[in-house]
Amino acid sequence: MAMYIDTHHHILPPFYMDAIGKDAIFAGLPSFTWTLEQDLESMDYNGIARAVVSISNPGIALKDGKKAAAIARRCNDYIKQMITDHPDRFDGFAAMPMPDVMAALDEIKYAFDRLNLAGIGLLTNYEGMYLGDPHFDPILAELDARNAVVFVHPTRSPHPPLDSLVPPPLVEFPHDTMWAIASMISRGAFSKYSGIQFIFAHAGGTMLSIGARFQIWKDPHGIAAIDLLKHCWFDLALSATPATVPILINFVGSSQVLFGSDLPFVPEPFLTPMVAYLNTLEIGQPDLFRVIQRDNATELFSSLAKRWTNQV
């Protein structure tokens, strides 16, 4: 029986692909065509009951601000239609026309007040500005006031690539998640906007590899970095392995870990073994399995509990 709640799950509507372009979207990886029907088939095959969908890299990467706002609105209306048509399968993170602050604030209001979406999707950086940059303070203040859930996905780094032959999603993306986390710690954004529930993709990227350093780092408000991170959430997209899961749980605690598939960007031959590994926890560590499978997501999205009741 399908039971997983997937908080890292992307959609690629045709109008979005036409507007942004395949080269920008796939960033050196093989391209493909996404359909809702194929998506539902993949969910069923991998035991995913519900997906909180989002737009992935590069977001609404358009220089024309009016067009970016229009595409973001169309994406969010599309997500809402998915929820309406499949209320037992989908919820969504709203796409934002970043880095335009005023346009993003308008879209936040629309996404929550009109569409009642589950949260907001942001990228790790916009035009080289990471989320801790004061430029984004009005956006974070609005999200903080709403106690919003914010899904943070990596994107192209503003730093020079190590090698042009290496597709950015393979190496740059995990590092960029770490840069975003570091930006928010150093600028005091986590403690200043403590009402926001941040989800960081791919187990925090390269965060775990430098975890010991967080023991000696404090933000400008004197709060230990490790304590700030224990109030964030981390999904297991491309990270649900015996080498990563125990380390992440030891670092932030089992209550902060979420299931993530990274569909449709992760090929089935890679996703299926990760789901199989998590399924083995049901026998050896049933409590851990349950919280990763769905309980943590249900707790995080408690405001949607009535909408989700008896649907997973």
C-alpha positions in Angstrom: 0.0 0.0 0.0 1.3 3.4 -1.0 2.2 5.4 2.1 5.2 7.7 1.6 4.6 11.5 1.7 7.1 13.0 -0.8 8.2 16.5 -0.1 10.8 16.7 -2.9 8.9 16.1 -6.1 9.0 18.2 -9.2 6.7 19.0 -12.1 7.5 20.2 -15.6 4.4 21.6 -17.2 4.9 22.1 -21.0 4.3 25.9 -20.8 7.0 26.1 -18.2 9.5 24.1 -20.3 8.7 26.3 -23.3 9.3 29.5 -21.4 12.5 28.5 -19.5 14.1 26.2 -22.1 15.4 22.7 -21.8 19.1 23.7 -21.6 18.4 25.7 -18.4 16.1 23.1 -16.9 18.2 20.0 -17.4 21.6 21.8 -16.9 23.7 19.2 -18.7 21.6 16.1 -17.7 19.6 14.2 -20.3 16.3 15.8 -21.1 12.9 14.2 -21.1 9.2 15.0 -21.4 7.1 15.1 -18.2 3.5 14.1 -18.0 1.1 13.9 -15.1 0.1 10.4 -16.0 3.7 9.2 -15.9 4.2 11.0 -12.6 1.3 9.1 -11.0 2.6 5.8 -12.4 6.0 6.5 -10.8 4.4 7.4 -7.5 2.4 4.2 -7.5 5.4 2.1 -8.4 7.5 3.5 -5.6 4.8 3.6 -2.9 4.3 7.3 -2.8 0.9 8.3 -1.6 1.2 12.0 -1.8 3.6 14.5 -3.3 4.1 18.1 -2.4 5.2 19.3 -5.8 7.5 22.1 -6.8 9.3 23.8 -9.7 13.0 22.8 -9.7 16.1 24.6 -10.9 16.3 27.2 -12.4 13.0 28.4 -11.1 11.4 31.2 -13.0 14.7 32.3 -14.5 13.5 35.1 -16.9 15.0 38.6 -17.3 11.6 40.0 -18.2 10.0 40.6 -14.7 6.4 40.8 -16.0 6.8 37.5 -17.9 8.4 35.9 -14.8 5.5 36.9 -12.6 3.1 35.6 -15.2 4.8 32.2 -15.5 5.0 31.9 -11.7 1.3 32.6 -11.5 0.5 30.1 -14.2 2.7 27.4 -12.5 0.9 28.0 -9.2 -2.5 27.8 -10.8 -1.4 24.6 -12.5 -0.4 23.1 -9.1 -3.7 24.1 -7.6 -5.5 22.4 -10.5 -3.5 19.2 -9.8 -4.7 19.4 -6.2 -8.2 19.9 -7.3 -8.1 17.0 -9.7 -6.2 14.7 -7.4 -6.9 15.9 -3.8 -5.6 12.6 -2.4 -2.3 12.7 -4.3 -0.9 16.2 -4.4 -0.2 19.4 -2.6 2.3 22.0 -3.6 5.0 24.6 -3.0 4.4 27.8 -4.8 6.9 29.0 -7.5 8.2 32.5 -6.9 9.2 35.2 -9.5 12.5 35.9 -7.7 14.6 38.0 -7.2 11.8 40.6 -7.7 10.8 41.3 -4.0 7.5 43.0 -4.7 6.4 40.4 -7.3 7.3 37.6 -4.9 5.4 39.2 -2.0 2.3 39.4 -4.3 2.7 35.8 -5.2 3.1 34.7 -1.6 -0.2 36.3 -0.8 -1.9 34.7 -3.8 -0.4 31.3 -3.0 -1.6 31.3 0.6 -4.7 33.4 0.6 -6.2 32.3 -2.7 -4.8 28.9 -3.5 -4.1 27.6 0.0 -0.9 25.9 -1.1 1.3 24.0 1.4 4.2 26.3 1.3 6.7 28.3 -0.8 9.6 27.0 -3.0 12.8 29.0 -3.1 16.2 28.4 -4.6 19.5 28.6 -2.8 20.6 31.8 -4.6 19.3 34.3 -7.1 21.7 36.1 -9.3 24.5 35.3 -6.8 22.5 36.5 -3.8 22.0 33.8 -1.2 18.9 33.6 1.0 20.5 35.3 3.9 21.2 38.4 1.9 19.3 41.5 3.3 17.7 41.9 -0.2 15.4 39.0 0.8 14.5 40.3 4.2 11.0 41.5 3.2 10.2 38.1 1.8 11.5 36.2 4.8 9.6 38.6 7.1 6.3 37.9 5.3 6.9 34.1 5.4 7.9 34.4 9.1 4.7 36.2 9.9 2.8 33.3 8.2 4.8 30.5 9.9 5.3 29.3 6.4 6.9 26.0 5.2 9.7 26.9 2.8 11.3 24.3 0.5 14.9 25.3 -0.5 16.2 23.7 -3.7 19.8 24.1 -5.0 20.6 25.9 -8.3 23.6 27.0 -10.3 26.3 28.4 -8.1 27.6 31.9 -8.8 31.1 30.6 -8.1 33.2 29.5 -11.1 32.6 25.8 -12.0 35.3 23.3 -11.2 35.0 21.8 -14.7 32.6 22.7 -17.5 32.3 19.0 -18.3 30.7 18.2 -14.9 26.9 18.7 -15.0 26.0 21.3 -12.2 23.4 19.1 -10.5 26.1 16.5 -9.7 28.5 18.7 -7.8 27.5 22.3 -7.7 24.0 21.8 -6.3 25.0 20.0 -3.1 27.6 22.7 -2.4 25.2 25.5 -3.2 22.8 24.2 -0.5 25.7 24.4 2.0 26.4 28.0 0.8 22.7 28.9 1.4 22.7 27.4 4.9 26.0 29.2 5.7 24.6 32.5 4.4 21.5 32.2 6.7 23.6 31.3 9.7 26.1 34.1 9.2 23.4 36.7 8.6 21.3 35.5 11.5 18.3 34.7 9.3 17.4 31.5 11.0 17.0 33.1 14.4 15.5 36.3 13.1 12.9 34.5 11.1 12.4 31.5 13.4 8.7 31.2 12.4 9.7 29.8 9.1 10.0 26.0 8.7 12.9 25.5 6.2 13.3 22.3 4.3 16.7 21.8 2.7 17.1 19.3 -0.1 19.3 16.3 -0.5 20.1 15.9 3.3 21.5 19.4 3.3 23.9 18.9 0.5 27.5 19.0 1.7 26.4 20.1 5.2 27.0 16.7 6.8 30.6 16.5 5.5 31.6 19.6 7.6 29.2 18.9 10.4 31.9 19.1 13.2 32.5 22.8 12.3 28.9 23.6 13.4 29.8 22.8 16.9 32.0 25.9 17.2 30.0 28.3 15.0 27.5 30.8 16.3 25.2 33.2 14.5 25.2 37.0 15.2 22.7 36.5 17.9 25.0 34.1 19.8 23.0 30.9 18.9 25.0 27.8 18.1 24.8 26.8 14.4 24.0 23.2 15.3 21.0 24.3 17.4 19.7 26.3 14.5 20.0 23.4 12.1 18.1 21.1 14.5 15.1 23.3 13.9 15.3 22.8 10.1 14.1 19.9 8.0 16.0 17.8 5.6 14.7 15.6 2.8 16.3 12.4 1.6 16.2 13.0 -2.1 19.2 11.2 -3.7 20.3 10.6 -0.1 18.3 7.6 1.2 21.3 5.3 1.6 22.8 3.4 4.5 25.8 5.8 4.4 23.8 9.0 4.7 20.6 8.4 6.7 22.3 7.4 10.1 24.6 10.4 9.9 21.8 12.8 9.2 19.7 11.4 12.0 22.7 11.6 14.4 23.2 15.2 13.3 19.7 16.7 13.4 17.5 14.0 14.9 15.0 11.7 13.4 12.1 14.1 13.8 13.6 16.5 11.2 14.0 14.0 8.3 11.6 13.8 5.4 11.2 11.5 2.5 12.0 12.9 -0.9 12.1 11.2 -4.3 13.4 14.0 -6.6 11.1 12.7 -9.3 11.1 13.0 -12.2 14.8 14.0 -12.3 16.1 10.8 -10.6 16.0 7.8 -12.8 14.0 4.8 -11.6 17.1 2.5 -11.3 18.4 5.0 -8.7 15.2 5.7 -6.8 13.9 2.2 -6.4 16.9 0.9 -4.4 16.7 4.0 -2.1 13.0 3.3 -1.4 13.9 -0.4 -0.9 16.5 0.6 1.7 14.0 2.7 3.6 11.5 -0.1 3.4 14.0 -2.4 5.3 13.8 0.0 8.2 10.1 -1.1 8.8 11.4 -4.4 10.1 14.6 -3.3 12.0 13.6 0.2 13.0 9.8 0.6 12.7 9.6 3.9 14.7 12.2 5.5 12.4 10.6 4.1 9.3 7.2 5.6 10.3 8.5 9.1 11.0 10.4 9.2 7.7 7.6 7.6 5.7 4.9 10.1 6.7 4.7 11.2 10.4 7.2 14.0 10.1 5.6 15.4 7.0 2.2 15.2 8.6 3.6 17.1 11.6 5.3 19.7 9.5 2.1 20.4 7.4 -0.2 20.2 10.4 -2.3 23.1 9.1 -3.3 20.7 6.2 -4.1 17.8 8.5 -7.8 18.0 7.7 -7.1 17.9 4.0 -4.8 14.9 4.4 -6.9 12.9 6.8 -7.5 9.3 5.6 -5.8 10.1 2.3 -2.5 8.4 3.0 
